[in-house]
């Protein structure tokens, strides 16, 4: 890797870190409810609709991609499977096209 490419990557990294450090934290106390935590199935569903949620989230402040009130690892696992299922990640055939 030449020095100009390395310098560009370093500058990009520093810019992203600078911009993300200016983000304000969101108050989530009113969102978290121990009785209605979302699990694997909701993670899977949210993973499938994540591209749509992302686009809607750009224009609407009350739409998010990821549920804050989840049960942890099982929700995360379902979300990752949902994202992969939408893009065809784990469901693609292993055969190469010739």
N, CA, C and O atoms as a Tinker XYZ file with bonds, in Angstrom:
   392  protein
     1  N      0.856000   -1.161000    0.000000    73     2
     2  CA     0.000000    0.000000    0.000000    64     1     3
     3  C      0.906000    1.229000    0.000000    63     2     4     5
     4  O      1.807000    1.346000    0.831000    81     3
     5  N      0.664000    2.128000   -0.923000    73     3     6
     6  CA     1.529000    3.308000   -0.992000    64     5     7
     7  C      1.134000    4.337000    0.068000    63     6     8     9
     8  O      0.068000    4.247000    0.677000    81     7
     9  N      2.005000    5.299000    0.267000    73     7    10
    10  CA     1.813000    6.254000    1.370000    64     9    11
    11  C      0.611000    7.178000    1.149000    63    10    12    13
    12  O     -0.024000    7.580000    2.124000    81    11
    13  N      0.280000    7.526000   -0.083000    73    11    14
    14  CA    -0.870000    8.406000   -0.309000    64    13    15
    15  C     -2.190000    7.693000    0.016000    63    14    16    17
    16  O     -3.119000    8.312000    0.536000    81    15
    17  N     -2.270000    6.409000   -0.288000    73    15    18
    18  CA    -3.464000    5.641000    0.035000    64    17    19
    19  C     -3.585000    5.471000    1.558000    63    18    20    21
    20  O     -4.678000    5.571000    2.118000    81    19
    21  N     -2.463000    5.217000    2.208000    73    19    22
    22  CA    -2.457000    5.078000    3.654000    64    21    23
    23  C     -2.842000    6.394000    4.333000    63    22    24    25
    24  O     -3.582000    6.391000    5.317000    81    23
    25  N     -2.345000    7.505000    3.815000    73    23    26
    26  CA    -2.686000    8.820000    4.354000    64    25    27
    27  C     -4.174000    9.112000    4.171000    63    26    28    29
    28  O     -4.816000    9.657000    5.068000    81    27
    29  N     -4.716000    8.752000    3.023000    73    27    30
    30  CA    -6.146000    8.958000    2.764000    64    29    31
    31  C     -7.003000    8.133000    3.714000    63    30    32    33
    32  O     -8.001000    8.625000    4.241000    81    31
    33  N     -6.615000    6.874000    3.936000    73    31    34
    34  CA    -7.366000    6.026000    4.860000    64    33    35
    35  C     -7.287000    6.553000    6.291000    63    34    36    37
    36  O     -8.282000    6.530000    7.015000    81    35
    37  N     -6.134000    7.017000    6.695000    73    35    38
    38  CA    -5.964000    7.579000    8.029000    64    37    39
    39  C     -6.811000    8.840000    8.199000    63    38    40    41
    40  O     -7.444000    9.030000    9.238000    81    39
    41  N     -6.823000    9.690000    7.192000    73    39    42
    42  CA    -7.624000   10.911000    7.235000    64    41    43
    43  C     -9.117000   10.578000    7.289000    63    42    44    45
    44  O     -9.871000   11.210000    8.028000    81    43
    45  N     -9.532000    9.597000    6.517000    73    43    46
    46  CA   -10.931000    9.170000    6.543000    64    45    47
    47  C    -11.299000    8.625000    7.924000    63    46    48    49
    48  O    -12.353000    8.963000    8.462000    81    47
    49  N    -10.448000    7.794000    8.491000    73    47    50
    50  CA   -10.689000    7.242000    9.817000    64    49    51
    51  C    -10.799000    8.339000   10.865000    63    50    52    53
    52  O    -11.712000    8.315000   11.690000    81    51
    53  N     -9.888000    9.291000   10.844000    73    51    54
    54  CA    -9.912000   10.381000   11.817000    64    53    55
    55  C    -11.151000   11.254000   11.654000    63    54    56    57
    56  O    -11.719000   11.717000   12.643000    81    55
    57  N    -11.570000   11.479000   10.420000    73    55    58
    58  CA   -12.772000   12.273000   10.158000    64    57    59
    59  C    -14.018000   11.570000   10.704000    63    58    60    61
    60  O    -14.866000   12.200000   11.337000    81    59
    61  N    -14.122000   10.272000   10.455000    73    59    62
    62  CA   -15.270000    9.513000   10.970000    64    61    63
    63  C    -15.266000    9.520000   12.491000    63    62    64    65
    64  O    -16.320000    9.690000   13.105000    81    63
    65  N    -14.122000    9.344000   13.104000    73    63    66
    66  CA   -14.039000    9.372000   14.570000    64    65    67
    67  C    -14.421000   10.751000   15.123000    63    66    68    69
    68  O    -15.100000   10.847000   16.145000    81    67
    69  N    -13.991000   11.793000   14.457000    73    67    70
    70  CA   -14.311000   13.149000   14.903000    64    69    71
    71  C    -15.810000   13.420000   14.808000    63    70    72    73
    72  O    -16.412000   13.954000   15.739000    81    71
    73  N    -16.399000   13.054000   13.689000    73    71    74
    74  CA   -17.828000   13.298000   13.496000    64    73    75
    75  C    -18.663000   12.460000   14.455000    63    74    76    77
    76  O    -19.643000   12.951000   15.014000    81    75
    77  N    -18.283000   11.201000   14.650000    73    75    78
    78  CA   -19.073000   10.350000   15.548000    64    77    79
    79  C    -18.913000   10.754000   17.010000    63    78    80    81
    80  O    -19.789000   10.457000   17.822000    81    79
    81  N    -17.834000   11.413000   17.359000    73    79    82
    82  CA   -17.668000   11.846000   18.746000    64    81    83
    83  C    -18.589000   13.011000   19.091000    63    82    84    85
    84  O    -18.797000   13.309000   20.268000    81    83
    85  N    -19.136000   13.667000   18.084000    73    83    86
    86  CA   -20.037000   14.794000   18.307000    64    85    87
    87  C    -21.492000   14.348000   18.479000    63    86    88    89
    88  O    -22.354000   15.175000   18.776000    81    87
    89  N    -21.773000   13.077000   18.301000    73    87    90
    90  CA   -23.142000   12.582000   18.415000    64    89    91
    91  C    -23.604000   12.644000   19.861000    63    90    92    93
    92  O    -22.858000   12.307000   20.780000    81    91
    93  N    -24.827000   13.073000   20.049000    73    91    94
    94  CA   -25.357000   13.169000   21.411000    64    93    95
    95  C    -26.023000   11.847000   21.791000    63    94    96    97
    96  O    -26.661000   11.214000   20.950000    81    95
    97  N    -25.884000   11.429000   23.032000    73    95    98
    98  CA   -26.531000   10.182000   23.450000    64    97    99
    99  C    -28.044000   10.367000   23.566000    63    98   100   101
   100  O    -28.528000   11.437000   23.935000    81    99
   101  N    -28.764000    9.321000   23.251000    73    99   102
   102  CA   -30.222000    9.354000   23.322000    64   101   103
   103  C    -30.684000    8.810000   24.671000    63   102   104   105
   104  O    -30.115000    7.848000   25.187000    81   103
   105  N    -31.703000    9.420000   25.230000    73   103   106
   106  CA   -32.297000    8.919000   26.467000    64   105   107
   107  C    -33.200000    7.743000   26.128000    63   106   108   109
   108  O    -34.158000    7.891000   25.371000    81   107
   109  N    -32.898000    6.577000   26.684000    73   107   110
   110  CA   -33.668000    5.382000   26.341000    64   109   111
   111  C    -34.462000    4.825000   27.511000    63   110   112   113
   112  O    -35.057000    3.753000   27.398000    81   111
   113  N    -34.478000    5.531000   28.629000    73   111   114
   114  CA   -35.161000    5.015000   29.813000    64   113   115
   115  C    -36.637000    4.720000   29.556000    63   114   116   117
   116  O    -37.159000    3.726000   30.061000    81   115
   117  N    -37.313000    5.558000   28.787000    73   115   118
   118  CA   -38.730000    5.341000   28.526000    64   117   119
   119  C    -38.956000    4.198000   27.540000    63   118   120   121
   120  O    -40.078000    3.702000   27.438000    81   119
   121  N    -37.939000    3.769000   26.821000    73   119   122
   122  CA   -38.079000    2.680000   25.848000    64   121   123
   123  C    -37.869000    1.308000   26.468000    63   122   124   125
   124  O    -38.423000    0.322000   25.981000    81   123
   125  N    -37.085000    1.226000   27.523000    73   123   126
   126  CA   -36.712000   -0.058000   28.098000    64   125   127
   127  C    -37.782000   -0.513000   29.093000    63   126   128   129
   128  O    -38.068000    0.160000   30.084000    81   127
   129  N    -38.354000   -1.664000   28.798000    73   127   130
   130  CA   -39.378000   -2.254000   29.655000    64   129   131
   131  C    -39.043000   -3.735000   29.813000    63   130   132   133
   132  O    -38.991000   -4.465000   28.824000    81   131
   133  N    -38.820000   -4.176000   31.025000    73   131   134
   134  CA   -38.385000   -5.554000   31.286000    64   133   135
   135  C    -39.425000   -6.588000   30.868000    63   134   136   137
   136  O    -39.065000   -7.732000   30.588000    81   135
   137  N    -40.693000   -6.220000   30.819000    73   135   138
   138  CA   -41.748000   -7.179000   30.492000    64   137   139
   139  C    -41.903000   -7.411000   28.991000    63   138   140   141
   140  O    -42.430000   -8.448000   28.589000    81   139
   141  N    -41.466000   -6.488000   28.166000    73   139   142
   142  CA   -41.692000   -6.611000   26.717000    64   141   143
   143  C    -40.390000   -6.645000   25.932000    63   142   144   145
   144  O    -40.277000   -5.999000   24.890000    81   143
   145  N    -39.420000   -7.380000   26.413000    73   143   146
   146  CA   -38.157000   -7.484000   25.679000    64   145   147
   147  C    -38.370000   -8.316000   24.411000    63   146   148   149
   148  O    -39.104000   -9.304000   24.414000    81   147
   149  N    -37.720000   -7.899000   23.347000    73   147   150
   150  CA   -37.877000   -8.580000   22.071000    64   149   151
   151  C    -36.761000   -9.604000   21.898000    63   150   152   153
   152  O    -35.606000   -9.334000   22.229000    81   151
   153  N    -37.110000  -10.776000   21.381000    73   151   154
   154  CA   -36.184000  -11.892000   21.288000    64   153   155
   155  C    -35.792000  -12.239000   19.860000    63   154   156   157
   156  O    -35.752000  -11.380000   18.979000    81   155
   157  N    -35.503000  -13.523000   19.652000    73   155   158
   158  CA   -34.972000  -14.016000   18.388000    64   157   159
   159  C    -35.887000  -13.715000   17.204000    63   158   160   161
   160  O    -35.422000  -13.216000   16.179000    81   159
   161  N    -37.168000  -14.008000   17.330000    73   159   162
   162  CA   -38.100000  -13.817000   16.208000    64   161   163
   163  C    -38.174000  -12.351000   15.807000    63   162   164   165
   164  O    -38.152000  -12.027000   14.619000    81   163
   165  N    -38.263000  -11.457000   16.798000    73   163   166
   166  CA   -38.300000  -10.028000   16.475000    64   165   167
   167  C    -36.992000   -9.577000   15.855000    63   166   168   169
   168  O    -36.996000   -8.728000   14.963000    81   167
   169  N    -35.865000  -10.129000   16.309000    73   167   170
   170  CA   -34.574000   -9.808000   15.701000    64   169   171
   171  C    -34.531000  -10.231000   14.245000    63   170   172   173
   172  O    -34.019000   -9.503000   13.394000    81   171
   173  N    -35.070000  -11.411000   13.959000    73   171   174
   174  CA   -35.122000  -11.911000   12.587000    64   173   175
   175  C    -35.975000  -10.996000   11.711000    63   174   176   177
   176  O    -35.583000  -10.643000   10.599000    81   175
   177  N    -37.134000  -10.622000   12.220000    73   175   178
   178  CA   -38.029000   -9.729000   11.466000    64   177   179
   179  C    -37.366000   -8.368000   11.249000    63   178   180   181
   180  O    -37.403000   -7.828000   10.143000    81   179
   181  N    -36.766000   -7.821000   12.292000    73   179   182
   182  CA   -36.102000   -6.516000   12.154000    64   181   183
   183  C    -34.913000   -6.593000   11.207000    63   182   184   185
   184  O    -34.605000   -5.617000   10.523000    81   183
   185  N    -34.246000   -7.729000   11.157000    73   183   186
   186  CA   -33.163000   -7.904000   10.195000    64   185   187
   187  C    -33.671000   -7.891000    8.763000    63   186   188   189
   188  O    -33.052000   -7.287000    7.887000    81   187
   189  N    -34.811000   -8.563000    8.518000    73   187   190
   190  CA   -35.388000   -8.580000    7.171000    64   189   191
   191  C    -35.810000   -7.186000    6.710000    63   190   192   193
   192  O    -35.650000   -6.847000    5.538000    81   191
   193  N    -36.341000   -6.386000    7.618000    73   191   194
   194  CA   -36.842000   -5.068000    7.216000    64   193   195
   195  C    -35.817000   -3.953000    7.443000    63   194   196   197
   196  O    -36.145000   -2.777000    7.288000    81   195
   197  N    -34.586000   -4.307000    7.808000    73   195   198
   198  CA   -33.565000   -3.296000    8.097000    64   197   199
   199  C    -33.297000   -2.339000    6.933000    63   198   200   201
   200  O    -33.168000   -1.140000    7.180000    81   199
   201  N    -33.206000   -2.794000    5.680000    73   199   202
   202  CA   -32.981000   -1.824000    4.589000    64   201   203
   203  C    -34.108000   -0.795000    4.476000    63   202   204   205
   204  O    -33.855000    0.390000    4.260000    81   203
   205  N    -35.343000   -1.254000    4.622000    73   203   206
   206  CA   -36.480000   -0.334000    4.581000    64   205   207
   207  C    -36.452000    0.600000    5.794000    63   206   208   209
   208  O    -36.714000    1.797000    5.671000    81   207
   209  N    -36.134000    0.045000    6.959000    73   207   210
   210  CA   -36.050000    0.868000    8.177000    64   209   211
   211  C    -34.968000    1.928000    8.050000    63   210   212   213
   212  O    -35.131000    3.051000    8.529000    81   211
   213  N    -33.868000    1.574000    7.407000    73   211   214
   214  CA   -32.798000    2.547000    7.210000    64   213   215
   215  C    -33.267000    3.716000    6.349000    63   214   216   217
   216  O    -33.027000    4.877000    6.682000    81   215
   217  N    -33.929000    3.408000    5.255000    73   215   218
   218  CA   -34.409000    4.468000    4.351000    64   217   219
   219  C    -35.458000    5.332000    5.050000    63   218   220   221
   220  O    -35.414000    6.559000    4.957000    81   219
   221  N    -36.398000    4.699000    5.746000    73   219   222
   222  CA   -37.421000    5.470000    6.462000    64   221   223
   223  C    -36.803000    6.278000    7.603000    63   222   224   225
   224  O    -37.244000    7.391000    7.887000    81   223
   225  N    -35.788000    5.722000    8.252000    73   223   226
   226  CA   -35.129000    6.411000    9.357000    64   225   227
   227  C    -34.430000    7.694000    8.940000    63   226   228   229
   228  O    -34.234000    8.594000    9.757000    81   227
   229  N    -34.056000    7.779000    7.677000    73   227   230
   230  CA   -33.438000    9.016000    7.177000    64   229   231
   231  C    -34.438000   10.165000    7.211000    63   230   232   233
   232  O    -34.074000   11.303000    7.506000    81   231
   233  N    -35.692000    9.865000    6.910000    73   231   234
   234  CA   -36.710000   10.901000    6.795000    64   233   235
   235  C    -37.610000   11.030000    8.022000    63   234   236   237
   236  O    -38.282000   12.047000    8.188000    81   235
   237  N    -37.629000   10.019000    8.877000    73   235   238
   238  CA   -38.517000   10.027000   10.040000    64   237   239
   239  C    -37.693000    9.778000   11.306000    63   238   240   241
   240  O    -36.914000    8.826000   11.361000    81   239
   241  N    -37.860000   10.619000   12.308000    73   239   242
   242  CA   -37.072000   10.507000   13.530000    64   241   243
   243  C    -37.494000    9.351000   14.431000    63   242   244   245
   244  O    -36.703000    8.906000   15.262000    81   243
   245  N    -38.707000    8.861000   14.289000    73   243   246
   246  CA   -39.179000    7.816000   15.193000    64   245   247
   247  C    -39.007000    6.396000   14.642000    63   246   248   249
   248  O    -39.535000    5.451000   15.228000    81   247
   249  N    -38.288000    6.224000   13.538000    73   247   250
   250  CA   -38.038000    4.911000   12.955000    64   249   251
   251  C    -36.573000    4.551000   13.176000    63   250   252   253
   252  O    -35.676000    5.319000   12.827000    81   251
   253  N    -36.337000    3.369000   13.763000    73   251   254
   254  CA   -34.969000    2.899000   13.983000    64   253   255
   255  C    -34.793000    1.516000   13.369000    63   254   256   257
   256  O    -35.773000    0.826000   13.087000    81   255
   257  N    -33.558000    1.118000   13.167000    73   255   258
   258  CA   -33.267000   -0.187000   12.579000    64   257   259
   259  C    -33.203000   -1.291000   13.625000    63   258   260   261
   260  O    -33.470000   -2.450000   13.307000    81   259
   261  N    -32.863000   -0.965000   14.841000    73   259   262
   262  CA   -32.510000   -1.950000   15.851000    64   261   263
   263  C    -33.304000   -1.661000   17.119000    63   262   264   265
   264  O    -33.334000   -0.518000   17.577000    81   263
   265  N    -33.940000   -2.665000   17.688000    73   263   266
   266  CA   -34.732000   -2.481000   18.911000    64   265   267
   267  C    -33.813000   -2.362000   20.118000    63   266   268   269
   268  O    -32.984000   -3.238000   20.366000    81   267
   269  N    -33.961000   -1.298000   20.852000    73   267   270
   270  CA   -33.158000   -1.095000   22.055000    64   269   271
   271  C    -33.601000   -2.064000   23.143000    63   270   272   273
   272  O    -32.771000   -2.579000   23.891000    81   271
   273  N    -34.881000   -2.310000   23.233000    73   271   274
   274  CA   -35.447000   -3.161000   24.272000    64   273   275
   275  C    -35.437000   -4.619000   23.807000    63   274   276   277
   276  O    -36.484000   -5.168000   23.461000    81   275
   277  N    -34.255000   -5.245000   23.797000    73   275   278
   278  CA   -34.139000   -6.632000   23.354000    64   277   279
   279  C    -33.539000   -7.489000   24.452000    63   278   280   281
   280  O    -33.084000   -6.977000   25.475000    81   279
   281  N    -33.541000   -8.803000   24.234000    73   279   282
   282  CA   -33.050000   -9.710000   25.267000    64   281   283
   283  C    -31.577000  -10.071000   25.096000    63   282   284   285
   284  O    -31.089000  -10.977000   25.772000    81   283
   285  N    -30.874000   -9.402000   24.228000    73   283   286
   286  CA   -29.429000   -9.610000   24.123000    64   285   287
   287  C    -29.011000  -10.463000   22.950000    63   286   288   289
   288  O    -29.339000  -10.165000   21.801000    81   287
   289  N    -28.283000  -11.528000   23.244000    73   287   290
   290  CA   -27.642000  -12.323000   22.199000    64   289   291
   291  C    -28.612000  -12.979000   21.233000    63   290   292   293
   292  O    -28.321000  -13.058000   20.039000    81   291
   293  N    -29.754000  -13.452000   21.711000    73   291   294
   294  CA   -30.705000  -14.091000   20.805000    64   293   295
   295  C    -31.304000  -13.088000   19.822000    63   294   296   297
   296  O    -31.500000  -13.414000   18.651000    81   295
   297  N    -31.593000  -11.888000   20.280000    73   295   298
   298  CA   -32.082000  -10.855000   19.363000    64   297   299
   299  C    -30.998000  -10.529000   18.331000    63   298   300   301
   300  O    -31.279000  -10.422000   17.137000    81   299
   301  N    -29.768000  -10.373000   18.801000    73   299   302
   302  CA   -28.650000  -10.071000   17.894000    64   301   303
   303  C    -28.477000  -11.161000   16.845000    63   302   304   305
   304  O    -28.259000  -10.869000   15.669000    81   303
   305  N    -28.574000  -12.423000   17.271000    73   303   306
   306  CA   -28.429000  -13.538000   16.349000    64   305   307
   307  C    -29.535000  -13.523000   15.294000    63   306   308   309
   308  O    -29.270000  -13.709000   14.106000    81   307
   309  N    -30.766000  -13.302000   15.731000    73   307   310
   310  CA   -31.876000  -13.209000   14.784000    64   309   311
   311  C    -31.714000  -12.046000   13.824000    63   310   312   313
   312  O    -32.018000  -12.170000   12.637000    81   311
   313  N    -31.235000  -10.913000   14.331000    73   311   314
   314  CA   -31.027000   -9.743000   13.483000    64   313   315
   315  C    -29.979000  -10.036000   12.411000    63   314   316   317
   316  O    -30.173000   -9.695000   11.244000    81   315
   317  N    -28.882000  -10.659000   12.798000    73   315   318
   318  CA   -27.840000  -10.985000   11.825000    64   317   319
   319  C    -28.320000  -11.993000   10.793000    63   318   320   321
   320  O    -27.991000  -11.871000    9.613000    81   319
   321  N    -29.096000  -12.991000   11.223000    73   319   322
   322  CA   -29.670000  -13.931000   10.254000    64   321   323
   323  C    -30.624000  -13.218000    9.305000    63   322   324   325
   324  O    -30.644000  -13.509000    8.109000    81   323
   325  N    -31.411000  -12.291000    9.829000    73   323   326
   326  CA   -32.343000  -11.541000    8.991000    64   325   327
   327  C    -31.626000  -10.687000    7.967000    63   326   328   329
   328  O    -32.030000  -10.638000    6.805000    81   327
   329  N    -30.574000  -10.017000    8.379000    73   327   330
   330  CA   -29.784000   -9.218000    7.435000    64   329   331
   331  C    -29.168000  -10.113000    6.365000    63   330   332   333
   332  O    -29.192000   -9.772000    5.182000    81   331
   333  N    -28.625000  -11.238000    6.766000    73   331   334
   334  CA   -28.021000  -12.175000    5.812000    64   333   335
   335  C    -29.050000  -12.787000    4.890000    63   334   336   337
   336  O    -28.780000  -13.004000    3.709000    81   335
   337  N    -30.238000  -13.069000    5.422000    73   335   338
   338  CA   -31.297000  -13.646000    4.604000    64   337   339
   339  C    -31.796000  -12.679000    3.551000    63   338   340   341
   340  O    -32.139000  -13.087000    2.442000    81   339
   341  N    -31.840000  -11.391000    3.892000    73   339   342
   342  CA   -32.298000  -10.388000    2.929000    64   341   343
   343  C    -31.308000  -10.246000    1.783000    63   342   344   345
   344  O    -31.704000  -10.110000    0.625000    81   343
   345  N    -30.019000  -10.277000    2.108000    73   343   346
   346  CA   -29.001000  -10.093000    1.074000    64   345   347
   347  C    -28.650000  -11.397000    0.377000    63   346   348   349
   348  O    -27.885000  -11.403000   -0.588000    81   347
   349  N    -29.204000  -12.493000    0.859000    73   347   350
   350  CA   -28.899000  -13.787000    0.256000    64   349   351
   351  C    -27.639000  -14.402000    0.813000    63   350   352   353
   352  O    -27.165000  -15.404000    0.277000    81   351
   353  N    -27.078000  -13.846000    1.865000    73   351   354
   354  CA   -25.804000  -14.277000    2.404000    64   353   355
   355  C    -25.708000  -15.754000    2.726000    63   354   356   357
   356  O    -24.869000  -16.444000    2.147000    81   355
   357  N    -26.536000  -16.267000    3.628000    73   355   358
   358  CA   -26.425000  -17.663000    4.016000    64   357   359
   359  C    -27.246000  -18.583000    3.124000    63   358   360   361
   360  O    -27.110000  -19.804000    3.205000    81   359
   361  N    -28.095000  -18.015000    2.275000    73   359   362
   362  CA   -28.957000  -18.838000    1.445000    64   361   363
   363  C    -28.439000  -18.996000    0.011000    63   362   364   365
   364  O    -29.045000  -19.706000   -0.792000    81   363
   365  N    -27.343000  -18.350000   -0.305000    73   363   366
   366  CA   -26.796000  -18.471000   -1.655000    64   365   367
   367  C    -26.210000  -19.854000   -1.873000    63   366   368   369
   368  O    -25.729000  -20.503000   -0.944000    81   367
   369  N    -26.262000  -20.273000   -3.091000    73   367   370
   370  CA   -25.697000  -21.569000   -3.446000    64   369   371
   371  C    -24.178000  -21.486000   -3.432000    63   370   372   373
   372  O    -23.599000  -20.444000   -3.740000    81   371
   373  N    -23.550000  -22.576000   -3.078000    73   371   374
   374  CA   -22.096000  -22.612000   -3.035000    64   373   375
   375  C    -21.487000  -22.846000   -4.416000    63   374   376   377
   376  O    -20.266000  -22.794000   -4.564000    81   375
   377  N    -22.299000  -23.096000   -5.405000    73   375   378
   378  CA   -21.789000  -23.357000   -6.752000    64   377   379
   379  C    -21.405000  -22.058000   -7.448000    63   378   380   381
   380  O    -22.096000  -21.045000   -7.340000    81   379
   381  N    -20.307000  -22.112000   -8.153000    73   379   382
   382  CA   -19.884000  -20.953000   -8.942000    64   381   383
   383  C    -20.520000  -21.017000  -10.320000    63   382   384   385
   384  O    -20.671000  -22.090000  -10.904000    81   383
   385  N    -20.886000  -19.861000  -10.822000    73   383   386
   386  CA   -21.439000  -19.785000  -12.175000    64   385   387
   387  C    -20.296000  -19.790000  -13.170000    63   386   388   389
   388  O    -19.262000  -19.159000  -12.952000    81   387
   389  N    -20.489000  -20.497000  -14.247000    73   387   390
   390  CA   -19.413000  -20.550000  -15.267000    64   389   391
   391  C    -19.837000  -19.873000  -16.519000    63   390   392
   392  O    -19.070000  -19.817000  -17.481000    81   391
